[in-house]
Amino acid sequence: MADHMKLLYTIVIFTITECVFSSSSGDPIKGPFQTSIKGPGVVKAGVPTEFTCSDKCTPGCVYQLKESGKEVDGGVMTVTADGRQESLKLECTAVNTETKVSWTTTKTVKINNPVSVKPTTSSDPQVGKSFEMTCQGSDPATTTTWLKDDQPLSTDARMRLSENNGMLSFTSLLSSDGGLYACKVGNVFSRGYLLSFGTIAVSILGPDTVKAGVEHSFTCQAKCTLPCTTSWQFNQAFSDGSISNNNNVLQWTPATPGRVQIFQCSAQNIQAQRTVQASKTVTVSGSVMVRPALALISMVSLQLLFALSV
């Protein structure tokens, strides 16, 4: 009985993985079993790019390509990314015309966007202060328009657009000016810039001096009035001891006395293009231990020097 089940299992697996059948004429029918999407891994926003879905099928396969809710039959799709997203995901399904066996594959493509909104200063926006932002990638020969919170921007006497709409200026900011700003150059949208009056602050909690062989905790603590994320960075690698990271808490067990370690963490809001960093210098206490072999060599060297000097 066990042998029969093993044989049946082998036949099923062979059928699923190879998809090999015989037609009424006796010709082998294969596929799909290796569906692929051909096309670049990076596209430029606003530039039409062609992607092709294919497989080795007998007698043949029909294809369907999908991207962002759009579907195309025939295996060839031209995609023009508008720049609002960082990447796009393609999905292709191949179906054997006779057996109806199908295979689906996906491909993620990065979008290179030449258009972006940038503030002209590193100072945080403040109510009552002037402020400027530019539409980088704007072209005098191409129409540039501004949006706020995905709606066409309505201007007033405090706001001024440059001749080609490449720069947006505020003489005095109001709290109502906060929002997500974007510009559109031709058929390409920038990703949003968040004009926010919130604050971002970060600090590192933990001891300045630690003991070798003992686990110590350090916390990257953010105080933000707008959404922010924290992350650790190190300008010096941990060459000994052990370290683990759980979100914003770092556990470090140093191994070498006398070692100095610099901790750095940051809090940021990507849409607001604001990042704040904090650093902390930590010293491992205790004297540096001399290895027994080195101590013996040093003692012998001193004895030789003493003997030679006599």
C-alpha positions as CSV (number, residue, x, y, z in Angstrom):
1,M,0.0,0.0,0.0
2,A,2.8,2.4,0.9
3,D,4.5,1.8,-2.5
4,H,1.3,2.6,-4.3
5,M,0.8,5.8,-2.4
6,K,4.5,6.8,-3.1
7,L,4.0,6.2,-6.8
8,L,0.8,8.2,-6.8
9,Y,2.5,11.1,-5.0
10,T,5.3,11.0,-7.5
11,I,2.9,11.2,-10.5
12,V,1.0,14.2,-8.9
13,I,4.2,16.1,-8.2
14,F,5.5,15.5,-11.7
15,T,2.3,16.7,-13.2
16,I,2.2,19.9,-11.1
17,T,5.8,20.9,-11.5
18,E,6.3,19.9,-15.2
19,C,2.7,20.4,-16.4
20,V,3.4,17.8,-19.2
21,F,0.4,16.2,-20.9
22,S,-0.5,14.5,-24.2
23,S,-2.9,15.9,-26.7
24,S,-5.3,13.7,-28.7
25,S,-2.7,13.6,-31.5
26,G,0.0,12.3,-29.1
27,D,2.1,15.5,-29.1
28,P,3.4,16.6,-25.7
29,I,1.7,19.5,-24.0
30,K,3.9,21.5,-21.6
31,G,3.8,24.6,-19.5
32,P,3.4,27.0,-18.1
33,F,6.1,26.4,-15.6
34,Q,8.6,29.3,-15.8
35,T,6.6,32.5,-16.4
36,S,8.7,35.7,-16.5
37,I,8.2,39.4,-17.0
38,K,10.8,41.0,-19.1
39,G,11.5,44.7,-18.7
40,P,13.8,47.1,-16.7
41,G,14.1,47.0,-12.9
42,V,14.0,50.8,-12.8
43,V,11.8,53.2,-14.8
44,K,11.7,57.0,-15.1
45,A,8.5,58.7,-14.2
46,G,6.7,60.1,-17.2
47,V,8.5,57.8,-19.7
48,P,6.5,55.0,-21.3
49,T,8.1,51.6,-20.7
50,E,7.1,48.3,-22.2
51,F,6.9,45.0,-20.2
52,T,6.4,41.6,-21.8
53,C,5.2,38.3,-20.2
54,S,6.3,35.0,-21.6
55,D,6.7,31.3,-20.9
56,K,7.5,28.1,-22.7
57,C,4.1,26.5,-23.5
58,T,2.9,23.8,-25.9
59,P,0.8,24.3,-27.9
60,G,0.7,27.8,-26.4
61,C,-0.3,30.1,-23.5
62,V,-2.5,33.2,-23.2
63,Y,-1.3,35.9,-20.9
64,Q,-2.7,38.6,-18.7
65,L,-0.7,41.5,-17.2
66,K,-1.9,43.6,-14.3
67,E,-0.6,46.8,-12.8
68,S,-2.3,49.1,-10.3
69,G,-5.7,47.7,-11.1
70,K,-5.2,47.8,-14.9
71,E,-5.4,44.6,-16.9
72,V,-4.1,43.9,-20.4
73,D,-4.6,40.6,-22.3
74,G,-1.8,39.5,-24.7
75,G,1.3,39.6,-22.6
76,V,2.5,43.1,-23.5
77,M,1.9,46.2,-21.4
78,T,3.2,49.8,-21.7
79,V,3.4,51.5,-18.3
80,T,3.9,55.2,-17.7
81,A,4.5,55.9,-14.0
82,D,3.2,59.2,-12.8
83,G,5.8,59.5,-10.0
84,R,3.5,59.4,-7.0
85,Q,4.7,56.0,-5.8
86,E,8.2,54.8,-5.1
87,S,7.6,51.5,-7.0
88,L,5.1,49.6,-9.1
89,K,4.2,46.0,-9.0
90,L,3.5,43.9,-12.2
91,E,1.6,40.6,-12.1
92,C,1.4,38.2,-15.0
93,T,-0.7,35.1,-15.4
94,A,0.0,32.5,-18.1
95,V,-2.7,29.9,-19.0
96,N,-2.1,26.9,-21.2
97,T,-4.7,27.1,-24.0
98,E,-5.5,23.4,-23.9
99,T,-5.0,22.2,-20.3
100,K,-6.0,25.6,-18.7
101,V,-3.1,25.1,-16.2
102,S,-1.9,28.5,-15.0
103,W,1.2,30.1,-13.5
104,T,1.4,33.6,-12.0
105,T,4.5,35.6,-11.3
106,T,5.2,39.2,-10.1
107,K,7.9,41.8,-10.6
108,T,8.5,45.0,-8.5
109,V,10.0,47.9,-10.4
110,K,11.6,51.0,-8.8
111,I,10.5,54.4,-10.0
112,N,13.1,57.2,-10.6
113,N,11.3,60.5,-10.2
114,P,13.1,63.6,-11.4
115,V,10.5,65.9,-9.9
116,S,10.5,66.8,-6.2
117,V,9.4,69.6,-3.8
118,K,12.1,70.9,-1.5
119,P,12.1,73.8,1.0
120,T,14.8,76.4,0.2
121,T,16.1,76.5,3.8
122,S,16.9,74.0,6.5
123,S,15.0,76.0,9.1
124,D,11.7,74.5,10.3
125,P,8.6,76.4,9.1
126,Q,7.1,78.7,11.7
127,V,3.8,80.5,11.9
128,G,4.2,84.2,11.1
129,K,7.5,83.6,9.3
130,S,8.3,83.6,5.6
131,F,8.8,80.3,3.8
132,E,9.7,79.1,0.3
133,M,9.7,75.8,-1.5
134,T,10.8,74.9,-5.0
135,C,9.6,72.4,-7.6
136,Q,12.9,70.7,-8.6
137,G,12.7,69.3,-12.1
138,S,10.4,72.0,-13.3
139,D,11.0,73.2,-16.9
140,P,10.1,76.7,-18.3
141,A,8.9,74.9,-21.5
142,T,6.5,72.6,-19.5
143,T,3.5,73.6,-17.5
144,T,4.1,73.4,-13.7
145,T,1.1,73.3,-11.3
146,W,0.9,73.0,-7.5
147,L,-1.3,70.9,-5.3
148,K,-2.1,70.9,-1.7
149,D,-3.6,67.7,-0.1
150,D,-4.2,66.3,-3.7
151,Q,-6.2,69.4,-4.7
152,P,-5.2,72.3,-7.0
153,L,-3.6,75.0,-4.8
154,S,-5.6,78.1,-4.1
155,T,-3.4,81.2,-3.6
156,D,-3.9,84.4,-1.7
157,A,-2.1,87.7,-1.2
158,R,0.5,86.1,1.1
159,M,1.5,83.6,-1.6
160,R,3.6,84.2,-4.7
161,L,4.5,81.9,-7.6
162,S,7.6,82.5,-9.7
163,E,7.3,83.2,-13.4
164,N,7.4,79.5,-14.4
165,N,5.7,78.4,-11.2
166,G,8.9,76.7,-10.2
167,M,8.9,78.3,-6.7
168,L,6.1,78.9,-4.2
169,S,6.7,81.6,-1.6
170,F,4.8,82.6,1.6
171,T,5.4,86.1,3.1
172,S,3.9,84.9,6.4
173,L,2.8,81.4,7.2
174,L,-0.6,80.6,8.8
175,S,-1.4,77.4,10.7
176,S,-3.9,76.7,7.9
177,D,-1.0,76.5,5.4
178,G,0.0,73.2,6.9
179,G,-0.5,70.2,4.6
180,L,0.9,67.9,1.9
181,Y,2.3,69.9,-1.1
182,A,3.2,68.5,-4.5
183,C,3.9,69.9,-7.9
184,K,3.1,68.5,-11.3
185,V,5.4,69.0,-14.3
186,G,3.8,67.8,-17.5
187,N,2.4,64.4,-16.6
188,V,4.8,63.8,-13.7
189,F,3.8,64.4,-10.1
190,S,6.3,64.9,-7.3
191,R,5.9,63.0,-4.1
192,G,4.4,65.0,-1.3
193,Y,6.2,67.4,1.0
194,L,4.6,67.8,4.4
195,L,4.6,71.4,5.5
196,S,4.2,70.9,9.3
197,F,4.7,73.1,12.3
198,G,5.2,70.1,14.6
199,T,8.5,69.5,16.3
200,I,11.0,66.6,16.3
201,A,13.4,65.9,19.2
202,V,15.4,62.9,20.1
203,S,17.8,61.8,23.0
204,I,19.6,58.7,24.1
205,L,18.8,57.3,27.5
206,G,21.5,55.1,29.2
207,P,24.6,55.2,31.3
208,D,27.8,57.0,30.3
209,T,30.0,54.4,31.9
210,V,29.4,50.6,31.7
211,K,31.0,47.5,33.0
212,A,32.5,44.7,30.8
213,G,30.5,41.5,30.9
214,V,27.3,43.2,32.1
215,E,24.3,43.9,29.9
216,H,23.3,47.5,29.6
217,S,20.2,49.1,28.0
218,F,20.1,52.2,25.8
219,T,16.9,53.8,24.5
220,C,16.5,56.1,21.5
221,Q,13.7,58.3,22.8
222,A,11.9,60.6,20.4
223,K,9.6,63.5,21.4
224,C,7.7,64.4,18.3
225,T,4.5,66.4,17.8
226,L,4.2,65.0,14.3
227,P,4.6,61.4,13.3
228,C,8.2,60.3,13.4
229,T,10.3,57.1,13.4
230,T,13.6,56.3,15.1
231,S,16.7,54.4,14.0
232,W,20.2,53.6,15.3
233,Q,23.4,54.5,13.5
234,F,26.9,53.6,14.4
235,N,30.1,55.4,13.2
236,Q,32.1,52.6,14.9
237,A,31.4,48.9,14.7
238,F,30.9,46.7,17.7
239,S,34.0,44.5,17.4
240,D,33.5,42.6,20.6
241,G,30.8,41.8,23.1
242,S,27.2,41.2,22.1
243,I,24.4,43.5,21.0
244,S,20.7,43.2,20.2
245,N,18.2,45.7,19.0
246,N,14.5,45.7,19.7
247,N,12.9,48.7,18.0
248,N,14.3,51.7,19.9
249,V,15.9,49.8,22.7
250,L,19.5,48.6,22.4
251,Q,21.0,45.9,24.6
252,W,24.8,45.9,24.8
253,T,27.2,43.6,26.8
254,P,30.7,45.0,26.3
255,A,33.7,42.7,26.6
256,T,36.8,44.9,26.6
257,P,37.5,47.3,29.4
258,G,38.8,50.7,28.3
259,R,36.8,50.7,25.1
260,V,34.9,53.8,24.0
261,Q,31.8,53.4,22.0
262,I,29.8,56.2,20.3
263,F,26.0,55.7,20.0
264,Q,23.9,57.7,17.5
265,C,20.2,57.6,16.9
266,S,17.9,59.7,14.8
267,A,14.2,60.7,14.6
268,Q,12.7,61.6,11.3
269,N,9.6,62.3,9.3
270,I,10.4,61.5,5.6
271,Q,7.5,63.5,4.1
272,A,8.4,66.6,6.1
273,Q,12.1,66.1,5.1
274,R,13.2,66.6,8.7
275,T,15.7,64.5,10.6
276,V,17.2,65.1,14.1
277,Q,20.1,63.2,15.5
278,A,21.5,62.6,19.0
279,S,24.8,61.0,20.1
280,K,26.2,59.6,23.3
281,T,29.8,58.5,24.2
282,V,30.0,55.4,26.4
283,T,33.2,54.2,28.2
284,V,33.7,50.6,29.4
285,S,35.1,50.8,32.9
286,G,38.0,48.7,34.3
287,S,41.6,48.3,33.6
288,V,42.8,46.7,30.4
289,M,43.8,43.1,31.2
290,V,47.2,41.9,29.9
291,R,47.2,38.4,28.6
292,P,49.3,35.9,30.5
293,A,51.5,35.1,27.5
294,L,52.2,38.8,26.9
295,A,52.9,39.3,30.6
296,L,55.4,36.4,30.6
297,I,57.2,37.8,27.5
298,S,57.4,41.2,29.1
299,M,58.9,39.7,32.3
300,V,61.5,37.7,30.3
301,S,62.4,40.8,28.3
302,L,63.0,42.8,31.5
303,Q,65.2,40.1,32.9
304,L,67.3,40.0,29.7
305,L,67.7,43.7,29.7
306,F,68.8,43.6,33.3
307,A,71.3,40.8,32.6
308,L,72.8,42.7,29.7
309,S,73.2,45.9,31.7
310,V,75.2,44.2,34.4
